Amino acid sequence: MIASSSSHSRLVIPCLALLMIAAPATIHAAPGQNARKDDPTPVADKNSTRTAQASDDDDLTIDPAEPDYTLVSLPTSLRLPRFKSAFRVTHRFAEPLTGNFGDLASNFFSLDSGAQIGLEYRFGIVRNGEVGIHRTSDRTIEFFGQYGGVRQGPARPLDLSVVVSVDGTNNFRDQHTPAVGAIVSHKFSERGALYVEPTWVHHANLQLASLPQSSSAASNNTFMVGLGGRVRVRPTVTVVAEYSPRLSGFRPGVNHVSFAIEKRAGGHVFQLNFSDSSATTMGQIARGGPASKDWFMGFNISRKFY
C-alpha cells in the first residue's frame, strides 16, 4: 500500500527518534581477568569457554568491511551477537526518477511522492544465529532466520551462512512465499567484501491461483543468485551494489538491481540507495521490478543495539 507523505512523517519520525537513542557502552574484560587462581575448572573447559568468549567479542566489534546486516536489500554474513539486537528502516519512494529535469525538480526528485516503508527488527538467539521480522507498508510481513556455519579465517577463505524466510501478504494472513538460500562471502581485510547468494523461492507468483491448473511449477517458483559487494572509499564511507539475476522459474519484469552510498556513525548506518524495484523481502526480490526499467530513490537507516 502506498502511503501519503504526511503519513510517512508520522511513521518515520518516531522511528528515527528511536534510532537515535544511545545504547549503553559495553566494556569487555581481558580474557582471564576475573579468573581465580584456585579455579578448579579443567584447562580444556577453560580454553573452550575462552574461545567462545573471544568469538562473541569479535561479533561485538564493528567491522569496517561489513558494517551492516544487509547490502541494500540482500542479507550479508555479518553475525549478530548473542542476545543483542538491531533495527532497520527501509524507505523506497514511489515516483520513478524518469522524465525531464523540470518535472523531477517540481516533484523534488520524488521526495514529494508516496513511498513504501519497511520496519525490521532482528535478535541474536544463539552464537552465530539470529531471527527477525520485517514489515512493509504494503502489509507484507517477512519472518527470517540466519545461521553462520563457517567463518572466514586463515585456513578458510570463505564465510558460509544459511538463510530461511517466509513472507505473507495482508499481514501474513494471505499468500505465503517461503525461501531458502546460502550466503557465500569473502572479506578483503577492512577494504570490502563480496557476496554470492543462491536462493530458491517458492510461490513467488502471487497470481498463480488465477492461472489454469495445467500451469507448471516453473510458473510458481524462482531460483535466483544474488551478487553483491561493498567497498570502503573513506574510513566510514562505503559504496554498495547488488544484483539478483533469476536463472529459472517465475521471472516477470526486470531483475532487481541496487546501488548505494552509505555513512557509518558509531552503531548507525545511513544509506542513500537507487533501485529498479521497491523490493526488500526475498519474495519481492524474486518478483523483480517493473518491465519499464524505472529507477527509484530510497534510503535505509540501521541501528545496532550493543
PyMOL commands that set and color helices and strands:
alter all, ss='L'
color gray80, all
select helices_A, chain A and resi 5-19+43-60+101-106+169-172+208-210+217-219+282-287
alter helices_A, ss='H'
color red, helices_A
select strands_A, chain A and resi 85-93+115-126+129-136+141-150+159-168+176-188+192-201+222-234+237-244+246-249+256-265+268-275+296-305
alter strands_A, ss='S'
color yellow, strands_A
deselect
rebuild
show_as cartoon
